[in-house]
């Protein structure tokens, strides 16, 4: 029994006063009031004490022995048969006879002594296990034993009646006792094991069932032990019935094989990344009844489902008919069918509740729209109006301002039609994506990673690298979309968002090139820069195409079809977690070497995009405007030779700067090939990425 479970205490007087427990008849009061066992050494017989039994005729001895045996059979000492208790690790009870008794009578008496000893053991067990702290199973077992003892005492009374009618001999007594000896001894074996190991709850049930199987050759004894097991399991089945039909643990003495840990609250699902609410709020103990071992997980899950619905305020109870009540545990295994029916009902009800009332699929679609950038119109608008704020350092960014800009972007685009758009919130992390991934120890990376302290952090990061979106999720949807699941969505979003930002910067540089081309300003520097910009755009667009169309969309459709056919909420959680894990892996977030290489290439692209406008403007000696002045360009053609020589020199410097970016980018792209080639053997999905990325710049 769980030591933390409080139980009422048994009054002290019930233990201190032996005549209330039955031991009064087993002890002799001396003149000083101290109880002592009777002995039969010849030196203790003095005046006034019964003569040794050997002084009597054999026929008289038989009558005395029968009288003493009838007393011993109900735990009371006779004149020539005594009870001896040996106190030690285990209290041993034995019966002794006067040594002067006829040898034939001694042997006859000793054959009946095991029955007397078993009676004392059973009586003592019943009295000790009737206390509150022993638990409901022991109470039920003791009650069944008490009923058996009543039948046994009735048999002794009938034998005594025959003895009074002078119709009972020692051989007749042995004949009538024989059927009970095997049963009582089998019970005494169970009781000795239960007492020595202080068994309670399911341990008692397992002990009874194992002993019943061990006595397969003795039909009478086996039937008795099975009946005891049935009686003892009644209280246990009552606890089980409330759990599988109502989702309530009514276990006052901590005997049930399912433990409830109230320290795990459902609110932790939305706050704690490492929460184990679904796994640890209700969990299996080690001592599971053997007849329920194969159905233990089903029983645990059934009650958990009912408990979730109850905490949602959804009053639900498994419909119970007379035939489906868990009253007995028989060989027909009907109780297992009742448990399976309860599981099917609870599973279907909870799944319908989450899918229909709480619209799980609608919530997941909204998360896909916003965190997986399925619908990017709101993001384009948001990046336009929040660029100034996102260019600041994370500590300087106002999250409230970003939230208001996000709300404005949502209301100004098609996202306003989404009923879940108000649940979208923004947040700003304090570390880069690589650093954040290294802190999540539960993610199984495909390569060995150095510790988080060894990961290089950029000297200066902005909100563009640390911005993320989040989603408000209420119970019971938080079982599926937990804090851990949302964190994984956010990791994917940050990677996509940064790729989108790189794409926007390169597109701005490309537009600048196109503007210069319109006014016929295609110098060598502009041509070289234009080619580099095109290759970088092709790289980032290929990466985005791979992430969205090769990874997220196919995996989403697979998950969506699996969720439609899921039979339980556990299957839903499993399919959703598998989807996120697969997306993280195929988006390269669990491949630190590849991710680091891609981050380096994106950094080069951003540096080039930032420098492109200045370099091109400098080389063409124009302003930074997107539409250069045509008249000013015509005047540039009238330069003197010295001026043209100066411009040529300056153009050479610009070209060298552009070629430096090109060499860095080409070098990183070239080094990416062997990594993708070697990794694609273990990870086949990398073959698609290699086909997209390694084609950059070949034409």
N, C-alpha and C positions, 0 to 999 in steps of 0.2 A: 504494500500500500504506500502511496505517496506520503512521505513524512510531513509534507506541508498541509495535508488534509487534516483538519481538526475534527475530532469525534468526541461525543460525550464520554465522561469517565464513569467507570463502574464504582459504586459506593464501596468504601474500604471495609465496612462491616460485612459485606458479602463474601469477602475473602478471609477476614480474621476469624469469623465464627464458623467453625467447620460443620456444625450440625445443620447449617443452611446449604452446604455443598455436597453432602453425602459422605464425607470422610469421617463424620462422627461415628458411623457404624464400623469403620475400619480401624479405629484406634481405641485403646483401653486407657481409661483415666486412672492414674495412680492416686494415692492418697494426697500427694503434694500438688496434684492438679496437672502434672506434666505427663503427656501421653507417651507411651512406650509400647513397642510391639511385644506380643506374647512369645515366649520361648518355651522350649520343651526339654531343656537339659534336666536331668533327674534331680539335680541338687536344688532346684527352685521349688519342688513340690514339698510343701510343709503341711502342718496340721490345717485342716479346713480346706485344702486345695484338692481338686478332683484327683482320684487315683489315676496312675498311668493306665492307658486303655488296654495294655497287655494283661492287666489283672482280671479282665472280664472274659467271659466265654466268647467264642468266635461268633455265635449268633447275636449276642448282645453287642459285640463290636460292630457288626454290620449295621445294626439299627443306629448306633451312635454315629458311625461314619456317614450314613445316608443323611441323617439330620444335619451334620456339620457340612456336608457337600451342598445340600440345598441352601444353607446360609451363605456358603462361599460363592455359590453361583450368582448371588445378588450383592456380593462384595462385603459380606459380614463374616467376621471370624467365628469359628466354632470353638468347642472346648478342646479339641485335639487337632484342629487344622488352623494354622495361623497365616497371617499375611506379613511378608517381609519386604520392606522397601530398601533398595540400595540406591543412595543418592550419589550422583556423579554428573558427568556431562549429560547423560540421559538417565532418567529415573527408571529403575528396573523393579518390577513387581513380581514376586514369586510366592508360591504357597508351599508350606512345610507341614509335615505330619509327625505325630508322635512316633519316635523310633521303636516304641514297644508294640506298635500296631501289627496285626497279622500281615505277613508279607503279601499274601494274595490281595488283601484289602488295600494295602499300600499301592500296589500296582494298578488296581482298579481306580483308586482315587486320583493317581497321577495322570491317568488317561483323560480325566475330566478337568484337571487343573488348567490346561490351555484355554478352555472355554471360560473359566472363572477369570483368568488373567485378561482375556480379550474383553470381557464385560467391564472390568475395572478401567482398562485403557479407554474404551469407548465412552464410559460414563465421565471420566475425567476430561476427555476431549470435548464432549458436549458442553460441560460446564464452563470450560475455559474459552471455547469458541462462541459462546453465546454473548460475550461482551461486545460492546459497540465497536471497539477498535478492530475487531476481527473481520468486519466487512460483511456485505450482504450474501456473498456466496457461502462463506463459512456459516452464517446464520441459517441459510437454507439447508446446508449439509447437516448441521447439527440438529435441525428440526426433523429431517428425514431419519437421522440416527435415533432421535428420541422416540419417533413413531415405531421404529424397529425394536427398540428396547422395551416398549410397552408390550409388543407381541411376545418378546422373550420373557418378560416378567410374568405374563399370563401363562406361558408354558411352565415356568417354575412353580407358579401357584397350583396349576393342575397336577404337577408331579407331587407337590406337597400334599394335595388332597388325596392322591393315590397312596401316599405314604401313611397318612392318618388312617386310611382304610385298611392298612397292613397288606396292600397289594403291590408294593414296590420293593424290589431288591436292587442290589448294586448293579447287577448285570442288566436289569430292566432300566435303571437310570441311565446307564451307558448307552443302551439301545435307543432311548428317546432323545438323548443329547447328540448322538452322532450326526444327524442332519444339520444341526446348527453350528457344529464345531468348525467345519470348513468355511462357512460364510463369515462367522465371527472372526476367525483367524485372518481371512482375507481383508476384512475391514480393519483389523488391528495393524496389519502391515501398512495399509494406506495411512492410517492415523499416525503411526510411528514416523513415517517419512514426512508427512505434513507437519508434525510437531517439531521434528528435529530441524527442518528447513524453514519453519515459520511461514508456510505457504498460505497465500491468500488469493482470491480472485481467480484469474484464469489458470494459475498454477495448480490449484485444487482440481479444476475441471480436467486439465491435461493429465494429472496424476490418476484420477479416477478412470479416465478413458484408456490410459496405457495399461493400468492394472487389469481392466476388463479384457483388453486384447490378449494380455499375458495368460489369462485364465480361459482361453478359448476351449480347452478340453473339458472344463467343468461347466456344464450348461447352467446349473443352479446358481453357482457363484457368479458367473458372468452376468446372468440376468439381474442378480442383486446389485452388482456394481454398476450396471447400465442404468438401473432404476435410481440408484443414488446419484449418478451423474445427471440424469434427467431432472431430479429434484433440485440438485445444487445449481443447475444451469438456469432455473426459472428466473431467479433474480437478475442474472446476467443478461438473459434474453429480454427482460423488461427494459434494461438500460439500452440494449441494442435496438429494440423496437422504437424507442423515442428518438434515437439518433437517425435511423434510416427513414422514419416516417415524419419526423418533425424537425430534424436538424438540431436537436437540443441534447446536450450531455447532462443527464441527471445521474451523477455518479458521486454520492456523498462521501465515499471512502476511497476514491481513487483506484478502483479496481478495473475499470474499462480499459481496453487496449488502445484507445485513442486519447491523446493528451491535448488539452487546450492551453495555449500560451497567450494569456491576455496582454502581455507586453507588446505583442505585434498588433498594431492598429491599422485599419484599412487606409487611414490618411497617409501612412508612410509610402503607399504605392505611388503617390504623386510628388513625394518630396525626396525620398531616399533612393539613390541609384542601386544600392546593394541590398535593398529590402528583400526579405524572404517571407513576406506575409503569406503568400499562397502556399508555400511549402511548409512553413513552420507554425502558422497560427493553429492548425490542427495537424498532428503528426501521429504516426504509429509508434507504440511502445514495443519493447522486445518480447514481452510475455503475451503472446497472442494465443487464444485457444486453438488447439489443433484442428477442431472441426470447422473453424472459420479462417484458417491460414490461407487457403486458396482464394477466399473472397475478401480478404482484409482490405486490399486497395480499393475494391469496389465499394465496400462499406464506408471507408474513409471519404471517398469522392462523393458518394450519395449525400452524406450529411453536410459536406462542404457546400454542395450546390444548394441544398435547402437553406443553409445558413446564410448564403449570399442573398437569396430571395427575401429572407426574413429581414435582413439588414437594409434591404431596399424598401422596406415597408410593404412588401408584396406578400400578403398573408396566403400561405400555401401549405397544404398538407397532403401527403400521399393518401389517396383513397384506400381505406382498409376495410376489407370484408372479414367475416368470421373465418374464412378459409385461409386468409393471408396473414393472420396474426402469428407472431413468432412465439409460440407457447412451448413447443417441444423441438428437440433435436434428435431426429430419428435417422434410420438407415436409408429412408426413401429420399433424403436430401430435399424435401419440399421447402425447407427454410431457405435454401440457396435460390430456389425459384422466386420466392418472395423478395429476397434481397435484389435479385436481378430485375424484377418488375419495378421495385422502388427506384432503382438506379435509372432505368429507362425513363420513368416518369419525371424524376427530378432533372435529369439531363435535358430532356426535351423542353420542359417548362422554362428552365434557365436560359437555354439557347433561344427560345422564342422571345423571352423577355428582353434579352440583350439585343437581338436582331430587330425586333419589331418596335418595342416601346422606346428603347434607347438608341435605335438606328446606328448600330455598329458600322455597317458598310458605308453609310453616309458620312460618318465621322472619318473613316479611313480614306474615303475619296477626297474629303476636304484637306486632310493632311497631305495627300498625294499632290493636290493642286498647289499647295503653298510650300511645303517643305521639300517636295521632290520636283518643284517647278514645272508641274504638268501644264499649268496655265500661267504663262509668264507676263501677261499684259500688265498686271498690277506691279510686277517687279520692275519693269522698264520705267514706269511712272515713278515708282518709289525711288529708284536709283537716281533718277533725274533730280528730284526735289530734295533728296537727302545727301547728295554728294558732298556738299560743304561740311555737313555735320560728320559724315563718315570719314572725312579726311583727317579728323582730329585724332589725337591719341586716345586710347580706350578710357583712361581716367578722366579725360576732359569732355567726353561725350555725355550729353544729356539724354538719358533713356526715355524720359517723359516726352522730350521733343521728337525723338525718333518714333515713339508710339503714336503721337498725334499725326506725324507725317505718314505713317503706315495706315492709320485709319482714313486719312484723306485719300491715299492711293487706292485703298479698297473701295471707298465710296464712289470714286471717280471711274472705276473700271467695271468689267463684267462680274467681278468678284462680289459685288454688292448683292447679287441674286442668291449667293450661297448662304443658307441659314446659319452656318457655323462660322462665318467670317469674323464675328465678334469675339470668338474664342481665340483668335490669333493674337499673340503678343510678341514683342521683340525684346531681345536681351543682348548684352555686349559682354563677351568673355574677356578674360585678362591674359590669356596665352594663345599662342598660335595653334593651328590644327595638329601639327606634329607633336607638340608638347602635350596637348590634351589627350591625344590617343595613347601616349606613353603612360599616362596616369591611370588608365582603365585597364587594370590587371586581368580582368576576366576575358578580354578579347584575345582570341587565339591567333597571334600573328604567324605568318608563314616563314619568317626568318627570325633569327635571334637578334634581339634589339638590345642596344646598350641601355643603361639605366636612364631615367628621365633627366637626371642631372647632367648627363653627358650630351644631351641633344642641344645643338646650337640654336640659340634664340636670336632672331634679328635684333640689330641695335635699336631700331625704331619700327614699331608696328602701329597701324592705324585701325580704325573701325572697319575698314574694308576687309581686313584679315580676320577680325574677331567678331563681326556682326553675325547674329543668328536669330532665328524665329523659334517661338515655342507655341504650345497649344494647351488650352485649359481642358482638362479631362476630369469628369466627375465619376464617382462610384456608380455602377459597377464596371463601367467601361475601362476604368483604371486597371482592372485585372488583365486586360489585353494590352491597352496602351498605357503601360506603366512608365515610371520615371526612366527606367533603363531603356525601354523601347523608344521613348521620346528623345533620349540622349543620342541613340543611334541614328534616328531621323535627323537630328541636328548636325551630327558629324557629316552626313551625306550632304545636307543643305549647305554647310560651310564650304565644302569642296566645290559644289556646283556654283555657289554664289561667287566664289573667288574666280572660277573659270569664266563666268559671265562677265565679271569686272574686267578681266584681261581681254576678253573678246571686245568689250565696249571701247577700251583704250586703243586697241589695235584698229578697230573700225574708224575711230576718230582720226588716227594717223593715216589710214587709207583714204579717207575723204579729203584730207589735206593734199595728198598726192594727186588725187583726181582733180582737185581744184586748180593745182598748178599746171596739170596737163591741159586743162581747158584754155589756158592763156599761153600755151606753147612755150612753157618754161622747162622743157625736158633736158636738163643738163645731165652730165654723167652721174653726179651725186644723187640726183632725184631718181634716175633710172635704177641705180644700184639699190637705193633705199626702197624703191617701189617693189623690187623683186624680193627683198628681205621681208618687207611687210606682208607681201602675199604669202610667202612660205610660213611666216608666223601665224597668220590668220588661218591658213590651211591646217596647221598643227592644232591650234586651239579649237577650231570647228570640228576637226576629226575626233579630238578627245571628247568634246561635248556630245557629238553624235554617238560615240561608243557608249558613254555613260547613260544617255537617255534612251536611245533606241536599241542598243545591244544588251544593256543590263537592266535598267529600271523597268521599262515597259514589259519586256517578256516575263520577268520575274513577278511583276505585279499581276499580270493576267493568270499566271500559274497559281499564285496565292488566292486570287479572287475565285477561281473555279474550285479550289480546294475548300475555301471557306463556305461556299454554297452547299457542299456535300458533307461538311463536318457534322458529326453526331453529338459532340459534347463541347463544352467550353474549353476543356483541356486540349482538345484537338485544334480549336481555334487559336489558342495561345501558342501551341506548338507550330502550326503553320505560319503564324505571324512572325514568331521569333526566327524561324528558319528563313523566311523571306528577308528579314533585316540582316541576318548573319550572311546570307548569300550576296546581298547587295553590297554590304561593307567589303566583303572579300573581292568581289568582281569589280568594285569601284577602286580597287587597289589601296583602300584605307588600312587593310591588314597586311600590306606588303611594304614595310618601311623603306626598303632599298629603292623600289620603283617609285614610291610616293615622294621620297626625297629628291629623286632625279626629276620628276615632273614639277615639283615645287621650284627647283632650280631653273628649269626651262621657263616656267611662268614668270619667275623673277626677272629673267633676261628680257622677256617680252615686255614686261612693264617698264623696265629701264629704257628699252629702246623706244617704246611709245611716248614716254615722257621726254626723251631727248629728240625725237624725230621732228617735232615742230620747230624746235630751236635750230637744229642742224640744217633743215631744209630752208628755213627763212634766212639763215646766215649765209648759206651757199648761194642763194638767189638774190641776196641783198634786198629782201622785201620785208614788209611788216609781217606781223604774226596773224594778220587777218586771214580768214578762210577764202576770200576772193581778192587776190592781189590786184593792185591798180594797173590797168592795161596801159595807160599813158606813161606811168613810171617805167614799165617794162620796155616800152619803145625807146625811152631815153637811155636805157642801159646799153642798147646796141650802138650808141654813138660815143662809147668810152674811148679814151686815148689808149695807145699800146701799153703805156706804163700802168694805166688803171686795169687793163685786161690782164696783164702779167700778175698784178696783185690779186685779182679775183681768181686767176688760175691757181695760184699758190694756196689761197684760202680754200678753194674747192678741193684741192688735194688733201688738206687737213680734214675736211668734212668727210671725204670719201674714206680716209683712213679710220675715222671714228665709226663710220657705218660698217666698214669691213671688219672692225674689231667685234662689233655685235654679231656680225654674220659668222665669224670664226667661232665665237663662244657658243652660239646657238647650234651651228653645224656639229661642233665637237660633242656637245651634250646629246644631240639627236643620234649621232653615230655611236656613242657609248651606250645608248639605250638599247640598240639592236641586240648585242650579245646577252644582255640581261633578260630581255623578253624571250629570246630564243631558248635560253637555258631554263627559264622558269615555266615556259609553256608546256614542257614535258609533264610537269606535275600539275599544272593548272591550264587545262586546254583552252579556257576562255581567253587567255592572253594572246592566242593566235589571232583572234579577231582584232584585238588592239594593235598588234604588230602590223597587220595588213593596213590598218588605217594610218598609223603614225609614221611607219618607215617609208611610206610612199611620198612623204613630204619632201619637196625639193628635187625629186628625181627628174622631173621634166624641165 
